[in-house]
Amino acid sequence: VVYVDECPQVSQHIAALMPKLLKSIKEYGIGFKLFGVDFLSSTTGKIAVSLLYHKALDSTWNEIAAKMSAELNIYIIGRSRGQKVVIGQDYITESLNINGEEFRFNYIENSFTQPNAKVNEQMIAWALKDLHSHEGDLLELYCGAGNFTIPFAKKFRKVLATEISKSSINAAKANMLLNGVENIEFVRMGVEEFVQALDGVREFNRMREIDLKLYNINTIFVDPPRSGMDDATCEFAARYENIVYISCNPETLARDLVVLCKTHEICDMALFDQFPYTHHAEMGVKLAIKKVEKV
């Protein structure tokens, strides 16, 4: 058994908190059936800590967690099956500087966020580069909490963004208001359903107030999970003139590019080291539809 008392891969704020939190958990005796700890931090040092248990949390736990929250200056969320206890708040607010413009985001615990704020800023800036030359509207799949969507809204007339996670869609809508953006429509819908709605195959109540005829989409942005996109989604993306693809798995990206490059050509690529000292890598690819040469 090797005792590990530090983790250089995480942010300095989290690294500094870890030993203090472990000490408090032991001293207050709330480690019984604690099986996991999640950390969410901002560049300003605000941290939300989620403590995950295999038992119900009672009033005694609430009192102890409140003391720890005050002593460590953190937000604490206790989770067990069917139970969520929030001490303080269950989100942090992050400010990102993108090309000299500030964007603010509320990131909610237990939902996906980009882990490295400074690299995230560079990644968004790269994705925005040259978009001024794109006319029309933007479609985004897998929009999450609006990390890319909201900066994109400054470059396009209208943005239509889809995401299957209810908590992420709610966060995205809140972040849109937080940044004073008004030209985005968020839809809670999976990719397959959205394609059916777009093609008029099925009608969905969630799309009832959105008139798809008002959109002139010629650019699509995708940031799928590690599994990437299936062939049907790749073929759907290939309908559009411009594709911006952010991937957290180079292997599935390479697989998807085999399909996308049948109709499009790669214009730009970038590598972003979101996860220092690990084998993980984030990649970005921009593609444009191939031009047919006249004979």
C-alpha positions as CSV (number, residue, x, y, z in Angstrom):
1,V,0.0,0.0,0.0
2,V,1.4,3.4,-1.0
3,Y,0.0,6.4,0.9
4,V,-0.6,9.4,-1.5
5,D,-0.9,12.8,0.2
6,E,-0.7,15.0,-2.9
7,C,-2.1,15.3,-6.4
8,P,-0.1,17.6,-8.7
9,Q,-2.5,17.1,-11.6
10,V,-5.3,19.1,-10.1
11,S,-5.5,22.9,-9.6
12,Q,-3.4,24.5,-6.9
13,H,-6.6,25.4,-5.0
14,I,-7.8,21.8,-4.9
15,A,-4.3,20.5,-4.1
16,A,-4.1,22.8,-1.1
17,L,-7.5,21.8,0.1
18,M,-7.1,18.0,-0.1
19,P,-5.0,17.4,3.0
20,K,-7.1,19.9,5.1
21,L,-10.4,18.3,4.0
22,L,-9.1,14.8,4.8
23,K,-8.0,15.9,8.2
24,S,-11.4,17.5,8.9
25,I,-13.3,14.4,7.7
26,K,-11.2,12.2,10.1
27,E,-11.5,14.7,13.1
28,Y,-15.3,15.1,12.7
29,G,-15.8,11.4,12.0
30,I,-17.9,11.6,8.9
31,G,-15.9,9.2,6.8
32,F,-18.1,6.2,7.5
33,K,-19.4,4.8,4.2
34,L,-17.9,7.8,2.3
35,F,-16.8,6.3,-1.0
36,G,-16.0,9.3,-3.2
37,V,-15.2,13.0,-3.2
38,D,-15.7,15.3,-6.2
39,F,-14.0,18.7,-6.4
40,L,-15.1,21.7,-8.5
41,S,-13.0,24.8,-8.4
42,S,-12.7,28.2,-10.0
43,T,-9.6,30.3,-10.8
44,T,-10.6,32.7,-8.0
45,G,-10.3,29.9,-5.5
46,K,-13.9,29.1,-4.8
47,I,-14.4,25.3,-4.3
48,A,-17.5,23.1,-4.1
49,V,-16.9,19.6,-2.7
50,S,-19.3,16.7,-3.1
51,L,-19.1,14.0,-0.5
52,L,-20.6,10.7,-1.8
53,Y,-22.0,8.2,0.7
54,H,-23.5,4.7,0.8
55,K,-25.8,5.7,3.6
56,A,-28.5,8.3,4.4
57,L,-27.3,11.7,5.7
58,D,-28.9,12.9,9.0
59,S,-29.1,16.2,10.9
60,T,-25.9,15.5,12.7
61,W,-24.1,15.2,9.3
62,N,-25.7,18.5,8.3
63,E,-24.3,20.3,11.4
64,I,-20.8,18.9,10.9
65,A,-20.8,19.7,7.2
66,A,-21.9,23.3,8.0
67,K,-19.0,23.7,10.4
68,M,-16.5,22.3,7.9
69,S,-17.9,24.5,5.2
70,A,-17.3,27.6,7.4
71,E,-13.8,26.5,8.6
72,L,-12.5,25.5,5.2
73,N,-14.4,28.3,3.3
74,I,-15.9,25.8,0.8
75,Y,-19.3,24.7,-0.4
76,I,-20.2,21.2,0.6
77,I,-22.7,18.9,-1.1
78,G,-23.6,15.6,0.5
79,R,-25.0,12.9,-1.8
80,S,-26.5,9.5,-1.1
81,R,-29.1,7.4,-2.9
82,G,-32.1,9.7,-3.6
83,Q,-30.6,12.4,-1.3
84,K,-28.8,15.7,-1.9
85,V,-27.9,18.1,0.9
86,V,-26.4,21.5,-0.1
87,I,-24.3,23.5,2.4
88,G,-23.9,27.0,0.8
89,Q,-24.6,26.4,-2.9
90,D,-24.1,23.6,-5.4
91,Y,-22.3,25.7,-8.1
92,I,-19.3,27.9,-8.6
93,T,-19.0,31.0,-10.8
94,E,-16.0,31.1,-13.2
95,S,-14.9,34.1,-15.3
96,L,-13.2,33.4,-18.7
97,N,-11.3,36.0,-20.7
98,I,-11.9,35.2,-24.4
99,N,-10.0,37.6,-26.8
100,G,-10.3,40.4,-24.2
101,E,-14.0,39.9,-23.5
102,E,-15.2,38.5,-20.2
103,F,-17.7,35.7,-20.0
104,R,-19.2,34.3,-16.7
105,F,-20.4,30.8,-16.2
106,N,-22.1,29.0,-13.3
107,Y,-20.8,25.5,-13.2
108,I,-23.0,23.0,-11.2
109,E,-21.5,20.1,-9.3
110,N,-22.1,16.6,-10.7
111,S,-22.3,17.9,-14.3
112,F,-19.7,18.2,-17.0
113,T,-17.3,21.1,-17.1
114,Q,-14.0,21.8,-18.8
115,P,-11.3,21.0,-16.1
116,N,-8.7,23.5,-17.0
117,A,-9.9,27.1,-17.2
118,K,-6.8,28.6,-18.8
119,V,-6.6,26.0,-21.5
120,N,-10.4,26.3,-21.9
121,E,-10.0,30.0,-22.7
122,Q,-7.4,29.1,-25.4
123,M,-9.7,26.4,-26.8
124,I,-12.7,28.7,-27.1
125,A,-10.5,31.4,-28.7
126,W,-9.3,28.9,-31.3
127,A,-12.8,27.7,-32.0
128,L,-13.9,31.3,-32.6
129,K,-11.0,32.1,-34.9
130,D,-12.0,32.9,-38.5
131,L,-15.7,32.5,-37.7
132,H,-16.3,36.1,-38.8
133,S,-16.1,34.8,-42.3
134,H,-19.0,32.4,-41.8
135,E,-22.4,33.7,-42.8
136,G,-25.6,32.2,-41.6
137,D,-26.6,30.6,-38.3
138,L,-24.9,28.0,-36.0
139,L,-26.1,24.6,-34.9
140,E,-24.4,23.1,-31.8
141,L,-24.7,19.5,-30.7
142,Y,-23.8,18.4,-27.1
143,C,-23.8,22.0,-25.9
144,G,-23.5,21.2,-22.2
145,A,-23.7,24.3,-20.0
146,G,-23.0,26.7,-22.9
147,N,-19.2,26.8,-22.6
148,F,-18.8,27.3,-26.3
149,T,-22.4,28.3,-27.2
150,I,-22.4,31.7,-25.4
151,P,-19.1,33.0,-27.0
152,F,-20.3,31.7,-30.3
153,A,-23.5,33.7,-30.0
154,K,-21.4,36.9,-30.5
155,K,-20.3,35.6,-34.0
156,F,-23.6,34.4,-35.4
157,R,-27.1,35.8,-36.0
158,K,-28.8,32.9,-34.3
159,V,-27.6,29.8,-32.5
160,L,-29.6,26.6,-32.0
161,A,-28.1,24.3,-29.4
162,T,-29.1,20.8,-28.2
163,E,-28.1,18.8,-25.1
164,I,-29.7,15.7,-23.6
165,S,-28.8,16.5,-19.9
166,K,-31.6,18.4,-18.1
167,S,-29.2,19.9,-15.5
168,S,-26.8,21.1,-18.3
169,I,-29.6,22.7,-20.3
170,N,-30.9,24.5,-17.2
171,A,-27.3,25.7,-16.5
172,A,-26.9,26.8,-20.1
173,K,-30.1,28.9,-20.0
174,A,-28.9,30.5,-16.7
175,N,-25.5,31.2,-18.2
176,M,-27.1,32.8,-21.3
177,L,-29.0,35.3,-19.0
178,L,-25.8,35.8,-16.9
179,N,-24.0,37.0,-20.0
180,G,-26.9,39.1,-21.4
181,V,-27.1,36.9,-24.6
182,E,-30.5,36.7,-26.3
183,N,-29.9,35.0,-29.7
184,I,-29.7,31.4,-28.5
185,E,-32.4,28.7,-28.4
186,F,-31.5,25.7,-26.2
187,V,-33.4,22.5,-26.7
188,R,-33.2,19.4,-24.4
189,M,-33.0,16.7,-27.0
190,G,-30.7,13.9,-28.1
191,V,-29.1,14.0,-31.5
192,E,-31.2,11.3,-33.1
193,E,-34.5,13.1,-32.0
194,F,-33.2,16.4,-33.2
195,V,-32.4,15.1,-36.7
196,Q,-36.0,13.6,-36.8
197,A,-37.4,17.0,-35.9
198,L,-35.2,18.9,-38.4
199,D,-36.2,16.5,-41.2
200,G,-39.9,16.7,-40.3
201,V,-40.1,13.0,-39.5
202,R,-41.5,13.6,-36.0
203,E,-42.9,16.5,-34.0
204,F,-41.8,17.2,-30.5
205,N,-43.4,19.5,-27.9
206,R,-39.9,20.7,-26.9
207,M,-39.6,22.2,-30.4
208,R,-43.1,23.6,-30.6
209,E,-42.0,27.2,-30.1
210,I,-39.0,27.0,-32.4
211,D,-39.5,27.8,-36.1
212,L,-36.8,25.9,-37.9
213,K,-37.6,27.7,-41.1
214,L,-36.2,30.9,-39.6
215,Y,-32.7,29.4,-39.4
216,N,-30.1,29.5,-42.1
217,I,-27.6,27.1,-40.7
218,N,-24.3,26.6,-42.5
219,T,-22.0,25.9,-39.6
220,I,-22.2,23.0,-37.1
221,F,-20.2,22.7,-33.8
222,V,-19.9,19.4,-32.0
223,D,-18.2,18.5,-28.7
224,P,-19.3,14.8,-28.2
225,P,-18.4,12.5,-25.3
226,R,-15.4,10.2,-25.5
227,S,-17.3,7.8,-27.6
228,G,-17.4,10.3,-30.4
229,M,-20.2,10.4,-32.9
230,D,-21.8,7.5,-34.7
231,D,-21.9,7.3,-38.6
232,A,-25.5,8.7,-38.7
233,T,-24.5,11.8,-36.7
234,C,-21.3,12.3,-38.8
235,E,-23.5,12.1,-42.0
236,F,-25.9,14.6,-40.5
237,A,-23.0,17.0,-39.6
238,A,-21.7,16.6,-43.2
239,R,-24.8,18.4,-44.4
240,Y,-23.3,21.7,-43.4
241,E,-20.7,23.7,-45.1
242,N,-18.5,24.2,-42.0
243,I,-17.8,21.8,-39.2
244,V,-16.0,22.6,-35.9
245,Y,-15.2,19.4,-33.9
246,I,-13.8,19.4,-30.4
247,S,-12.8,16.0,-29.2
248,C,-11.6,14.6,-25.9
249,N,-10.6,11.3,-27.5
250,P,-8.2,11.4,-30.5
251,E,-9.0,7.8,-31.4
252,T,-12.7,8.3,-31.9
253,L,-12.0,11.7,-33.6
254,A,-9.8,9.8,-36.1
255,R,-12.6,7.3,-36.7
256,D,-15.1,10.1,-37.3
257,L,-12.8,12.0,-39.6
258,V,-12.8,9.1,-42.0
259,V,-16.5,9.7,-42.5
260,L,-16.4,13.5,-42.5
261,C,-13.5,13.7,-44.9
262,K,-15.5,12.1,-47.6
263,T,-17.3,15.4,-48.1
264,H,-15.2,17.9,-46.2
265,E,-11.5,18.8,-46.0
266,I,-9.5,19.7,-42.9
267,C,-8.7,23.4,-42.7
268,D,-7.1,23.6,-39.2
269,M,-6.2,21.4,-36.3
270,A,-5.1,22.1,-32.7
271,L,-4.1,20.1,-29.6
272,F,-5.0,21.3,-26.1
273,D,-3.4,19.7,-23.0
274,Q,-6.4,20.0,-20.7
275,F,-5.1,17.2,-18.5
276,P,-1.4,17.7,-17.7
277,Y,0.6,14.6,-16.7
278,T,-2.0,12.2,-18.0
279,H,-2.5,10.4,-21.3
280,H,-5.6,12.4,-22.1
281,A,-5.6,15.0,-24.8
282,E,-8.2,17.4,-26.2
283,M,-8.2,18.1,-30.0
284,G,-10.0,20.6,-32.3
285,V,-10.6,20.2,-36.0
286,K,-12.1,22.6,-38.4
287,L,-13.5,21.3,-41.7
288,A,-15.0,23.0,-44.8
289,I,-17.0,21.3,-47.5
290,K,-14.9,20.2,-50.6
291,K,-15.3,22.5,-53.6
292,V,-16.2,20.7,-56.8
293,E,-13.7,21.8,-59.5
294,K,-15.3,22.7,-62.8
295,V,-13.9,20.9,-65.8
